[in-house]
């Protein structure tokens, strides 16, 4: 005789694994850790400061 399966539980488990797979894919595609974000912010600020220094005043 076959084992009884709760379809609701099966659907939820399938949806959970799909969400986890999508999250892992997004972490690889879009994810940056805090140190990388801070480094990029510092670099952008440094470039903006350098540009402001070279600005000619009227």
mmCIF file of the N, C-alpha and C atoms, coordinates in Angstrom:
data_MODEL
# 
_entry.id   MODEL 
# 
loop_
_atom_site.group_PDB 
_atom_site.id 
_atom_site.type_symbol 
_atom_site.label_atom_id 
_atom_site.label_alt_id 
_atom_site.label_comp_id 
_atom_site.label_asym_id 
_atom_site.label_entity_id 
_atom_site.label_seq_id 
_atom_site.pdbx_PDB_ins_code 
_atom_site.Cartn_x 
_atom_site.Cartn_y 
_atom_site.Cartn_z 
_atom_site.occupancy 
_atom_site.B_iso_or_equiv 
_atom_site.pdbx_formal_charge 
_atom_site.auth_seq_id 
_atom_site.auth_comp_id 
_atom_site.auth_asym_id 
_atom_site.auth_atom_id 
_atom_site.pdbx_PDB_model_num 
ATOM 1   N N  . UNK A 1 1  ? 0.829  -1.182 0.000   1.00 0.00 ? 1  UNK A N  1 
ATOM 2   C CA . UNK A 1 1  ? 0.000  0.000  0.000   1.00 0.00 ? 1  UNK A CA 1 
ATOM 3   C C  . UNK A 1 1  ? 0.871  1.243  0.000   1.00 0.00 ? 1  UNK A C  1 
ATOM 4   N N  . UNK A 1 2  ? 0.445  2.275  -0.684  1.00 0.00 ? 2  UNK A N  1 
ATOM 5   C CA . UNK A 1 2  ? 1.225  3.507  -0.829  1.00 0.00 ? 2  UNK A CA 1 
ATOM 6   C C  . UNK A 1 2  ? 1.167  4.337  0.451   1.00 0.00 ? 2  UNK A C  1 
ATOM 7   N N  . UNK A 1 3  ? 2.196  5.140  0.636   1.00 0.00 ? 3  UNK A N  1 
ATOM 8   C CA . UNK A 1 3  ? 2.271  6.013  1.811   1.00 0.00 ? 3  UNK A CA 1 
ATOM 9   C C  . UNK A 1 3  ? 1.374  7.233  1.581   1.00 0.00 ? 3  UNK A C  1 
ATOM 10  N N  . UNK A 1 4  ? 0.656  7.644  2.616   1.00 0.00 ? 4  UNK A N  1 
ATOM 11  C CA . UNK A 1 4  ? -0.239 8.789  2.520   1.00 0.00 ? 4  UNK A CA 1 
ATOM 12  C C  . UNK A 1 4  ? 0.599  10.064 2.613   1.00 0.00 ? 4  UNK A C  1 
ATOM 13  N N  . UNK A 1 5  ? 0.322  10.993 1.693   1.00 0.00 ? 5  UNK A N  1 
ATOM 14  C CA . UNK A 1 5  ? 1.082  12.244 1.638   1.00 0.00 ? 5  UNK A CA 1 
ATOM 15  C C  . UNK A 1 5  ? 0.116  13.410 1.809   1.00 0.00 ? 5  UNK A C  1 
ATOM 16  N N  . UNK A 1 6  ? 0.461  14.330 2.686   1.00 0.00 ? 6  UNK A N  1 
ATOM 17  C CA . UNK A 1 6  ? -0.335 15.526 2.874   1.00 0.00 ? 6  UNK A CA 1 
ATOM 18  C C  . UNK A 1 6  ? 0.052  16.510 1.767   1.00 0.00 ? 6  UNK A C  1 
ATOM 19  N N  . UNK A 1 7  ? -0.876 16.782 0.846   1.00 0.00 ? 7  UNK A N  1 
ATOM 20  C CA . UNK A 1 7  ? -0.572 17.622 -0.305  1.00 0.00 ? 7  UNK A CA 1 
ATOM 21  C C  . UNK A 1 7  ? -0.253 19.059 0.083   1.00 0.00 ? 7  UNK A C  1 
ATOM 22  N N  . UNK A 1 8  ? -0.923 19.567 1.104   1.00 0.00 ? 8  UNK A N  1 
ATOM 23  C CA . UNK A 1 8  ? -0.644 20.925 1.559   1.00 0.00 ? 8  UNK A CA 1 
ATOM 24  C C  . UNK A 1 8  ? 0.803  21.031 2.033   1.00 0.00 ? 8  UNK A C  1 
ATOM 25  N N  . UNK A 1 9  ? 1.228  20.075 2.805   1.00 0.00 ? 9  UNK A N  1 
ATOM 26  C CA . UNK A 1 9  ? 2.606  20.071 3.313   1.00 0.00 ? 9  UNK A CA 1 
ATOM 27  C C  . UNK A 1 9  ? 3.599  19.945 2.157   1.00 0.00 ? 9  UNK A C  1 
ATOM 28  N N  . UNK A 1 10 ? 3.264  19.115 1.183   1.00 0.00 ? 10 UNK A N  1 
ATOM 29  C CA . UNK A 1 10 ? 4.119  18.930 0.018   1.00 0.00 ? 10 UNK A CA 1 
ATOM 30  C C  . UNK A 1 10 ? 4.241  20.231 -0.781  1.00 0.00 ? 10 UNK A C  1 
ATOM 31  N N  . UNK A 1 11 ? 3.117  20.910 -1.000  1.00 0.00 ? 11 UNK A N  1 
ATOM 32  C CA . UNK A 1 11 ? 3.147  22.183 -1.751  1.00 0.00 ? 11 UNK A CA 1 
ATOM 33  C C  . UNK A 1 11 ? 3.959  23.239 -1.021  1.00 0.00 ? 11 UNK A C  1 
ATOM 34  N N  . UNK A 1 12 ? 3.770  23.324 0.291   1.00 0.00 ? 12 UNK A N  1 
ATOM 35  C CA . UNK A 1 12 ? 4.508  24.314 1.076   1.00 0.00 ? 12 UNK A CA 1 
ATOM 36  C C  . UNK A 1 12 ? 6.007  24.021 1.051   1.00 0.00 ? 12 UNK A C  1 
ATOM 37  N N  . UNK A 1 13 ? 6.366  22.768 1.145   1.00 0.00 ? 13 UNK A N  1 
ATOM 38  C CA . UNK A 1 13 ? 7.786  22.405 1.098   1.00 0.00 ? 13 UNK A CA 1 
ATOM 39  C C  . UNK A 1 13 ? 8.378  22.744 -0.258  1.00 0.00 ? 13 UNK A C  1 
ATOM 40  N N  . UNK A 1 14 ? 7.631  22.480 -1.308  1.00 0.00 ? 14 UNK A N  1 
ATOM 41  C CA . UNK A 1 14 ? 8.105  22.793 -2.654  1.00 0.00 ? 14 UNK A CA 1 
ATOM 42  C C  . UNK A 1 14 ? 8.274  24.304 -2.820  1.00 0.00 ? 14 UNK A C  1 
ATOM 43  N N  . UNK A 1 15 ? 7.318  25.075 -2.327  1.00 0.00 ? 15 UNK A N  1 
ATOM 44  C CA . UNK A 1 15 ? 7.400  26.536 -2.416  1.00 0.00 ? 15 UNK A CA 1 
ATOM 45  C C  . UNK A 1 15 ? 8.581  27.057 -1.593  1.00 0.00 ? 15 UNK A C  1 
ATOM 46  N N  . UNK A 1 16 ? 8.817  26.459 -0.437  1.00 0.00 ? 16 UNK A N  1 
ATOM 47  C CA . UNK A 1 16 ? 9.926  26.884 0.425   1.00 0.00 ? 16 UNK A CA 1 
ATOM 48  C C  . UNK A 1 16 ? 11.267 26.646 -0.262  1.00 0.00 ? 16 UNK A C  1 
ATOM 49  N N  . UNK A 1 17 ? 11.433 25.497 -0.879  1.00 0.00 ? 17 UNK A N  1 
ATOM 50  C CA . UNK A 1 17 ? 12.697 25.217 -1.559  1.00 0.00 ? 17 UNK A CA 1 
ATOM 51  C C  . UNK A 1 17 ? 12.885 26.142 -2.768  1.00 0.00 ? 17 UNK A C  1 
ATOM 52  N N  . UNK A 1 18 ? 11.799 26.479 -3.446  1.00 0.00 ? 18 UNK A N  1 
ATOM 53  C CA . UNK A 1 18 ? 11.886 27.409 -4.578  1.00 0.00 ? 18 UNK A CA 1 
ATOM 54  C C  . UNK A 1 18 ? 12.303 28.798 -4.101  1.00 0.00 ? 18 UNK A C  1 
ATOM 55  N N  . UNK A 1 19 ? 11.708 29.247 -2.986  1.00 0.00 ? 19 UNK A N  1 
ATOM 56  C CA . UNK A 1 19 ? 12.088 30.558 -2.436  1.00 0.00 ? 19 UNK A CA 1 
ATOM 57  C C  . UNK A 1 19 ? 13.544 30.572 -2.006  1.00 0.00 ? 19 UNK A C  1 
ATOM 58  N N  . UNK A 1 20 ? 14.001 29.493 -1.393  1.00 0.00 ? 20 UNK A N  1 
ATOM 59  C CA . UNK A 1 20 ? 15.399 29.407 -0.966  1.00 0.00 ? 20 UNK A CA 1 
ATOM 60  C C  . UNK A 1 20 ? 16.341 29.421 -2.168  1.00 0.00 ? 20 UNK A C  1 
ATOM 61  N N  . UNK A 1 21 ? 15.967 28.730 -3.234  1.00 0.00 ? 21 UNK A N  1 
ATOM 62  C CA . UNK A 1 21 ? 16.781 28.714 -4.446  1.00 0.00 ? 21 UNK A CA 1 
ATOM 63  C C  . UNK A 1 21 ? 16.852 30.112 -5.052  1.00 0.00 ? 21 UNK A C  1 
ATOM 64  N N  . UNK A 1 22 ? 15.708 30.794 -5.111  1.00 0.00 ? 22 UNK A N  1 
ATOM 65  C CA . UNK A 1 22 ? 15.664 32.147 -5.663  1.00 0.00 ? 22 UNK A CA 1 
ATOM 66  C C  . UNK A 1 22 ? 16.483 33.109 -4.798  1.00 0.00 ? 22 UNK A C  1 
ATOM 67  N N  . UNK A 1 23 ? 16.414 32.968 -3.488  1.00 0.00 ? 23 UNK A N  1 
ATOM 68  C CA . UNK A 1 23 ? 17.180 33.833 -2.597  1.00 0.00 ? 23 UNK A CA 1 
ATOM 69  C C  . UNK A 1 23 ? 18.676 33.615 -2.785  1.00 0.00 ? 23 UNK A C  1 
ATOM 70  N N  . UNK A 1 24 ? 19.087 32.383 -2.939  1.00 0.00 ? 24 UNK A N  1 
ATOM 71  C CA . UNK A 1 24 ? 20.505 32.089 -3.152  1.00 0.00 ? 24 UNK A CA 1 
ATOM 72  C C  . UNK A 1 24 ? 20.972 32.694 -4.475  1.00 0.00 ? 24 UNK A C  1 
ATOM 73  N N  . UNK A 1 25 ? 20.149 32.597 -5.485  1.00 0.00 ? 25 UNK A N  1 
ATOM 74  C CA . UNK A 1 25 ? 20.497 33.177 -6.783  1.00 0.00 ? 25 UNK A CA 1 
ATOM 75  C C  . UNK A 1 25 ? 20.610 34.697 -6.672  1.00 0.00 ? 25 UNK A C  1 
ATOM 76  N N  . UNK A 1 26 ? 19.688 35.319 -5.959  1.00 0.00 ? 26 UNK A N  1 
ATOM 77  C CA . UNK A 1 26 ? 19.724 36.774 -5.791  1.00 0.00 ? 26 UNK A CA 1 
ATOM 78  C C  . UNK A 1 26 ? 20.936 37.211 -4.978  1.00 0.00 ? 26 UNK A C  1 
ATOM 79  N N  . UNK A 1 27 ? 21.323 36.434 -3.987  1.00 0.00 ? 27 UNK A N  1 
ATOM 80  C CA . UNK A 1 27 ? 22.510 36.786 -3.191  1.00 0.00 ? 27 UNK A CA 1 
ATOM 81  C C  . UNK A 1 27 ? 23.744 36.801 -4.065  1.00 0.00 ? 27 UNK A C  1 
ATOM 82  N N  . UNK A 1 28 ? 23.825 35.852 -4.991  1.00 0.00 ? 28 UNK A N  1 
ATOM 83  C CA . UNK A 1 28 ? 24.980 35.802 -5.880  1.00 0.00 ? 28 UNK A CA 1 
ATOM 84  C C  . UNK A 1 28 ? 24.933 36.973 -6.855  1.00 0.00 ? 28 UNK A C  1 
ATOM 85  N N  . UNK A 1 29 ? 23.752 37.273 -7.378  1.00 0.00 ? 29 UNK A N  1 
ATOM 86  C CA . UNK A 1 29 ? 23.632 38.307 -8.399  1.00 0.00 ? 29 UNK A CA 1 
ATOM 87  C C  . UNK A 1 29 ? 23.738 39.718 -7.841  1.00 0.00 ? 29 UNK A C  1 
ATOM 88  N N  . UNK A 1 30 ? 23.071 39.991 -6.737  1.00 0.00 ? 30 UNK A N  1 
ATOM 89  C CA . UNK A 1 30 ? 22.961 41.358 -6.244  1.00 0.00 ? 30 UNK A CA 1 
ATOM 90  C C  . UNK A 1 30 ? 23.692 41.597 -4.938  1.00 0.00 ? 30 UNK A C  1 
ATOM 91  N N  . UNK A 1 31 ? 24.076 40.539 -4.266  1.00 0.00 ? 31 UNK A N  1 
ATOM 92  C CA . UNK A 1 31 ? 24.566 40.681 -2.906  1.00 0.00 ? 31 UNK A CA 1 
ATOM 93  C C  . UNK A 1 31 ? 25.968 41.242 -2.805  1.00 0.00 ? 31 UNK A C  1 
ATOM 94  N N  . UNK A 1 32 ? 26.126 42.111 -1.865  1.00 0.00 ? 32 UNK A N  1 
ATOM 95  C CA . UNK A 1 32 ? 27.437 42.619 -1.486  1.00 0.00 ? 32 UNK A CA 1 
ATOM 96  C C  . UNK A 1 32 ? 27.442 42.658 0.025   1.00 0.00 ? 32 UNK A C  1 
ATOM 97  N N  . UNK A 1 33 ? 28.580 42.329 0.592   1.00 0.00 ? 33 UNK A N  1 
ATOM 98  C CA . UNK A 1 33 ? 28.614 42.391 2.041   1.00 0.00 ? 33 UNK A CA 1 
ATOM 99  C C  . UNK A 1 33 ? 28.825 43.835 2.487   1.00 0.00 ? 33 UNK A C  1 
ATOM 100 N N  . UNK A 1 34 ? 28.708 44.063 3.769   1.00 0.00 ? 34 UNK A N  1 
ATOM 101 C CA . UNK A 1 34 ? 28.742 45.413 4.316   1.00 0.00 ? 34 UNK A CA 1 
ATOM 102 C C  . UNK A 1 34 ? 30.065 46.110 4.011   1.00 0.00 ? 34 UNK A C  1 
ATOM 103 N N  . UNK A 1 35 ? 31.165 45.396 4.084   1.00 0.00 ? 35 UNK A N  1 
ATOM 104 C CA . UNK A 1 35 ? 32.477 45.989 3.832   1.00 0.00 ? 35 UNK A CA 1 
ATOM 105 C C  . UNK A 1 35 ? 32.589 46.472 2.388   1.00 0.00 ? 35 UNK A C  1 
ATOM 106 N N  . UNK A 1 36 ? 32.081 45.702 1.447   1.00 0.00 ? 36 UNK A N  1 
ATOM 107 C CA . UNK A 1 36 ? 32.125 46.121 0.050   1.00 0.00 ? 36 UNK A CA 1 
ATOM 108 C C  . UNK A 1 36 ? 31.269 47.359 -0.186  1.00 0.00 ? 36 UNK A C  1 
ATOM 109 N N  . UNK A 1 37 ? 30.067 47.404 0.426   1.00 0.00 ? 37 UNK A N  1 
ATOM 110 C CA . UNK A 1 37 ? 29.210 48.576 0.272   1.00 0.00 ? 37 UNK A CA 1 
ATOM 111 C C  . UNK A 1 37 ? 29.883 49.821 0.839   1.00 0.00 ? 37 UNK A C  1 
ATOM 112 N N  . UNK A 1 38 ? 30.490 49.697 2.019   1.00 0.00 ? 38 UNK A N  1 
ATOM 113 C CA . UNK A 1 38 ? 31.172 50.840 2.643   1.00 0.00 ? 38 UNK A CA 1 
ATOM 114 C C  . UNK A 1 38 ? 32.339 51.299 1.791   1.00 0.00 ? 38 UNK A C  1 
ATOM 115 N N  . UNK A 1 39 ? 33.092 50.372 1.222   1.00 0.00 ? 39 UNK A N  1 
ATOM 116 C CA . UNK A 1 39 ? 34.231 50.729 0.379   1.00 0.00 ? 39 UNK A CA 1 
ATOM 117 C C  . UNK A 1 39 ? 33.757 51.479 -0.860  1.00 0.00 ? 39 UNK A C  1 
ATOM 118 N N  . UNK A 1 40 ? 32.671 51.030 -1.467  1.00 0.00 ? 40 UNK A N  1 
ATOM 119 C CA . UNK A 1 40 ? 32.135 51.725 -2.635  1.00 0.00 ? 40 UNK A CA 1 
ATOM 120 C C  . UNK A 1 40 ? 31.629 53.116 -2.272  1.00 0.00 ? 40 UNK A C  1 
ATOM 121 N N  . UNK A 1 41 ? 30.993 53.246 -1.103  1.00 0.00 ? 41 UNK A N  1 
ATOM 122 C CA . UNK A 1 41 ? 30.522 54.555 -0.662  1.00 0.00 ? 41 UNK A CA 1 
ATOM 123 C C  . UNK A 1 41 ? 31.692 55.502 -0.426  1.00 0.00 ? 41 UNK A C  1 
ATOM 124 N N  . UNK A 1 42 ? 32.764 54.993 0.206   1.00 0.00 ? 42 UNK A N  1 
ATOM 125 C CA . UNK A 1 42 ? 33.944 55.826 0.451   1.00 0.00 ? 42 UNK A CA 1 
ATOM 126 C C  . UNK A 1 42 ? 34.580 56.262 -0.862  1.00 0.00 ? 42 UNK A C  1 
ATOM 127 N N  . UNK A 1 43 ? 34.666 55.372 -1.817  1.00 0.00 ? 43 UNK A N  1 
ATOM 128 C CA . UNK A 1 43 ? 35.250 55.699 -3.114  1.00 0.00 ? 43 UNK A CA 1 
ATOM 129 C C  . UNK A 1 43 ? 34.409 56.750 -3.834  1.00 0.00 ? 43 UNK A C  1 
ATOM 130 N N  . UNK A 1 44 ? 33.103 56.615 -3.804  1.00 0.00 ? 44 UNK A N  1 
ATOM 131 C CA . UNK A 1 44 ? 32.219 57.591 -4.443  1.00 0.00 ? 44 UNK A CA 1 
ATOM 132 C C  . UNK A 1 44 ? 32.365 58.948 -3.765  1.00 0.00 ? 44 UNK A C  1 
ATOM 133 N N  . UNK A 1 45 ? 32.453 58.958 -2.446  1.00 0.00 ? 45 UNK A N  1 
ATOM 134 C CA . UNK A 1 45 ? 32.617 60.211 -1.713  1.00 0.00 ? 45 UNK A CA 1 
ATOM 135 C C  . UNK A 1 45 ? 33.967 60.849 -2.038  1.00 0.00 ? 45 UNK A C  1 
ATOM 136 N N  . UNK A 1 46 ? 35.012 60.045 -2.150  1.00 0.00 ? 46 UNK A N  1 
ATOM 137 C CA . UNK A 1 46 ? 36.343 60.553 -2.477  1.00 0.00 ? 46 UNK A CA 1 
ATOM 138 C C  . UNK A 1 46 ? 36.338 61.197 -3.856  1.00 0.00 ? 46 UNK A C  1 
ATOM 139 N N  . UNK A 1 47 ? 35.699 60.543 -4.814  1.00 0.00 ? 47 UNK A N  1 
ATOM 140 C CA . UNK A 1 47 ? 35.624 61.093 -6.162  1.00 0.00 ? 47 UNK A CA 1 
ATOM 141 C C  . UNK A 1 47 ? 34.824 62.388 -6.187  1.00 0.00 ? 47 UNK A C  1 
ATOM 142 N N  . UNK A 1 48 ? 33.731 62.442 -5.443  1.00 0.00 ? 48 UNK A N  1 
ATOM 143 C CA . UNK A 1 48 ? 32.927 63.661 -5.383  1.00 0.00 ? 48 UNK A CA 1 
ATOM 144 C C  . UNK A 1 48 ? 33.726 64.793 -4.750  1.00 0.00 ? 48 UNK A C  1 
ATOM 145 N N  . UNK A 1 49 ? 34.503 64.497 -3.707  1.00 0.00 ? 49 UNK A N  1 
ATOM 146 C CA . UNK A 1 49 ? 35.335 65.516 -3.062  1.00 0.00 ? 49 UNK A CA 1 
ATOM 147 C C  . UNK A 1 49 ? 36.398 66.034 -4.016  1.00 0.00 ? 49 UNK A C  1 
ATOM 148 N N  . UNK A 1 50 ? 37.009 65.135 -4.775  1.00 0.00 ? 50 UNK A N  1 
ATOM 149 C CA . UNK A 1 50 ? 38.027 65.552 -5.736  1.00 0.00 ? 50 UNK A CA 1 
ATOM 150 C C  . UNK A 1 50 ? 37.418 66.436 -6.819  1.00 0.00 ? 50 UNK A C  1 
ATOM 151 N N  . UNK A 1 51 ? 36.239 66.112 -7.253  1.00 0.00 ? 51 UNK A N  1 
ATOM 152 C CA . UNK A 1 51 ? 35.569 66.917 -8.262  1.00 0.00 ? 51 UNK A CA 1 
ATOM 153 C C  . UNK A 1 51 ? 35.238 68.302 -7.717  1.00 0.00 ? 51 UNK A C  1 
ATOM 154 N N  . UNK A 1 52 ? 34.788 68.370 -6.458  1.00 0.00 ? 52 UNK A N  1 
ATOM 155 C CA . UNK A 1 52 ? 34.473 69.651 -5.831  1.00 0.00 ? 52 UNK A CA 1 
ATOM 156 C C  . UNK A 1 52 ? 35.716 70.520 -5.674  1.00 0.00 ? 52 UNK A C  1 
ATOM 157 N N  . UNK A 1 53 ? 36.863 69.899 -5.414  1.00 0.00 ? 53 UNK A N  1 
ATOM 158 C CA . UNK A 1 53 ? 38.102 70.649 -5.258  1.00 0.00 ? 53 UNK A CA 1 
ATOM 159 C C  . UNK A 1 53 ? 38.508 71.331 -6.563  1.00 0.00 ? 53 UNK A C  1 
ATOM 160 N N  . UNK A 1 54 ? 38.185 70.726 -7.688  1.00 0.00 ? 54 UNK A N  1 
ATOM 161 C CA . UNK A 1 54 ? 38.588 71.241 -8.986  1.00 0.00 ? 54 UNK A CA 1 
ATOM 162 C C  . UNK A 1 54 ? 37.584 72.217 -9.577  1.00 0.00 ? 54 UNK A C  1 
ATOM 163 N N  . UNK A 1 55 ? 36.505 72.461 -8.853  1.00 0.00 ? 55 UNK A N  1 
ATOM 164 C CA . UNK A 1 55 ? 35.452 73.323 -9.334  1.00 0.00 ? 55 UNK A CA 1 
ATOM 165 C C  . UNK A 1 55 ? 35.925 74.778 -9.343  1.00 0.00 ? 55 UNK A C  1 
ATOM 166 N N  . UNK A 1 56 ? 35.637 75.475 -10.424 1.00 0.00 ? 56 UNK A N  1 
ATOM 167 C CA . UNK A 1 56 ? 35.986 76.881 -10.515 1.00 0.00 ? 56 UNK A CA 1 
ATOM 168 C C  . UNK A 1 56 ? 34.839 77.707 -9.970  1.00 0.00 ? 56 UNK A C  1 
ATOM 169 N N  . UNK A 1 57 ? 35.183 78.644 -9.086  1.00 0.00 ? 57 UNK A N  1 
ATOM 170 C CA . UNK A 1 57 ? 34.150 79.513 -8.497  1.00 0.00 ? 57 UNK A CA 1 
ATOM 171 C C  . UNK A 1 57 ? 34.038 80.792 -9.322  1.00 0.00 ? 57 UNK A C  1 
ATOM 172 N N  . UNK A 1 58 ? 32.838 81.356 -9.405  1.00 0.00 ? 58 UNK A N  1 
ATOM 173 C CA . UNK A 1 58 ? 32.634 82.616 -10.134 1.00 0.00 ? 58 UNK A CA 1 
ATOM 174 C C  . UNK A 1 58 ? 32.986 83.804 -9.260  1.00 0.00 ? 58 UNK A C  1 
# 
